[in-house]
Amino acid sequence: MSEEEFTHTIQIIRQQIEALYGYIDSTPIQEQLSNTMEEIGASLANLQLLDEQRQASLELMAIIQEELLSQNEYLATERQDYFDLFKFAPDAYLVTNPQGMILKANQAAADLFNVPQQFLQGKPLVNFIVETQRSVFRTKLNNLPRINFVEEWEISMCPRGGQPIETSFSVTPVRDPKGALLSLRIIIRDITKYKQKLEQVQYSDTQQQLPLAAVEIPRSLDGLRVLFVDDETDAREFITTVLEQHGISVTAVATVAEALEVLEQSRPDVLLSDIRMPDEDGYALIKKVRAIEAEKGWQIPTGALTAYLTEERAEAIKAGFQCQLHKLAEPTKLVEMVAQLAGRVKR
């Protein structure tokens, strides 16, 4: 009923009541009827007000509905845009559960793994990791519930029916409002050719930096003390094992703060540090070490280690490190670097 129809109906009711009132001669009845008419009139006026409010609410609802439809169209367009970005991204893009089970995969991932896209869903990602690195991969997955930042990994993978390749992983944890890990978003890039080129450049740099051809590493480096800083447990354990096999005493810590505590107590013969670490990185450490050297009159030989292909040797040297080595270099290269930094080589 429109407002005009509602008003017309009220007027008809009023007229009918007034006509009825004219036929009654009794004064008491007329008075009672007059009071009733006033009450009816007030109720009718209230009904008219309520109808006006109803009309205003309907108009507001129509406006809100129009806005919601517009928002739904916008969200649908945005969703399609993001889906297209995921589907046609040039890099392999995966969504997995916290255990590494593949939930979604784009076409680039299917091409990288040499598996049809529809068959990747439900497959454990670890199946595509080379067997010798699967335990390391599982350890990294188990550590993710305690990590709130993007993780960068380098892992060897083996596509179906193909040869192993070197890849870089960018892993982003996705959490619910309470902080529980829901899923992982993983970007994977084939860096095999880049690593081959990097190794050639590193070998060339090492040849220029340290004349290895003229260096003979002693059979034992007993008594040499090394302070090693790296936030990754696996890296600390591996490098500690490599160095201790040559008689080197290693103090391995996870943070810059722990390294500074060690330096307050003793002076190592060599300091090795990862570059990229959360909170304070290797560049922050080298600045503080140089300040300690100036204060105590020390000179601590320092070497930088990195697992990132984008890390430039020139940047590390400029920051104050005397040399730089990739973590995946041959263990003998690491021992040679430590021996030369400590001056424990034969020429």
Secondary structure as the mmCIF struct_conf table of DSSP 4:
data_model
#
loop_
_struct_conf.conf_type_id
_struct_conf.id
_struct_conf.beg_label_comp_id
_struct_conf.beg_label_asym_id
_struct_conf.beg_label_seq_id
_struct_conf.end_label_comp_id
_struct_conf.end_label_asym_id
_struct_conf.end_label_seq_id
HELX_RH_AL_P HELX_RH_AL_P1 GLU A 3 GLY A 22
TURN_TY1_P TURN_TY1_P1 TYR A 23 TYR A 23
HELX_RH_AL_P HELX_RH_AL_P2 THR A 27 PHE A 88
BEND BEND1 PRO A 90 ASP A 91
STRN STRN1 ALA A 92 THR A 96
TURN_TY1_P TURN_TY1_P2 PRO A 98 GLN A 99
STRN STRN2 MET A 101 MET A 101
STRN STRN3 ILE A 102 ALA A 105
HELX_RH_AL_P HELX_RH_AL_P3 GLN A 107 PHE A 113
TURN_TY1_P TURN_TY1_P3 ASN A 114 ASN A 114
BEND BEND2 VAL A 115 VAL A 115
HELX_RH_AL_P HELX_RH_AL_P4 GLN A 117 LEU A 120
TURN_TY1_P TURN_TY1_P4 GLN A 121 GLY A 122
STRN STRN4 PRO A 124 PRO A 124
HELX_RH_3T_P HELX_RH_3T_P1 LEU A 125 PHE A 128
STRN STRN5 ILE A 129 ILE A 129
HELX_RH_3T_P HELX_RH_3T_P2 GLU A 131 GLN A 133
HELX_RH_AL_P HELX_RH_AL_P5 ARG A 134 ASN A 143
HELX_RH_3T_P HELX_RH_3T_P3 LEU A 144 ARG A 146
BEND BEND3 PHE A 149 PHE A 149
STRN STRN6 GLU A 151 MET A 157
TURN_TY1_P TURN_TY1_P5 ARG A 160 GLY A 161
BEND BEND4 GLY A 162 GLY A 162
STRN STRN7 ILE A 165 ARG A 175
TURN_TY1_P TURN_TY1_P6 PRO A 177 LYS A 178
STRN STRN8 LEU A 181 ASP A 190
HELX_RH_AL_P HELX_RH_AL_P6 THR A 192 GLN A 209
BEND BEND5 LEU A 210 LEU A 210
HELX_RH_3T_P HELX_RH_3T_P4 LEU A 212 ALA A 214
STRN STRN9 GLU A 216 GLU A 216
BEND BEND6 ARG A 219 ARG A 219
TURN_TY1_P TURN_TY1_P7 ASP A 222 GLY A 223
STRN STRN10 ARG A 225 VAL A 229
BEND BEND7 ASP A 231 ASP A 231
HELX_RH_AL_P HELX_RH_AL_P7 THR A 233 GLU A 244
TURN_TY1_P TURN_TY1_P8 GLN A 245 GLY A 247
STRN STRN11 SER A 249 VAL A 253
BEND BEND8 ALA A 254 THR A 255
HELX_RH_AL_P HELX_RH_AL_P8 VAL A 256 GLN A 265
BEND BEND9 ASP A 269 ASP A 269
STRN STRN12 VAL A 270 ASP A 274
BEND BEND10 ILE A 275 ILE A 275
BEND BEND11 PRO A 278 GLU A 280
HELX_RH_AL_P HELX_RH_AL_P9 GLY A 282 LYS A 296
TURN_TY1_P TURN_TY1_P9 GLY A 297 GLY A 297
STRN STRN13 THR A 302 THR A 306
TURN_TY1_P TURN_TY1_P10 LEU A 309 THR A 310
HELX_RH_AL_P HELX_RH_AL_P10 ARG A 313 ALA A 319
TURN_TY1_P TURN_TY1_P11 GLY A 320 GLY A 320
BEND BEND12 GLN A 322 GLN A 322
STRN STRN14 CYS A 323 HIS A 326
TURN_TY1_P TURN_TY1_P12 LYS A 327 LEU A 328
BEND BEND13 ALA A 329 ALA A 329
HELX_RH_AL_P HELX_RH_AL_P11 PRO A 331 LEU A 341
TURN_TY1_P TURN_TY1_P13 ALA A 342 GLY A 343
STRN STRN15 LYS A 346 LYS A 346
#
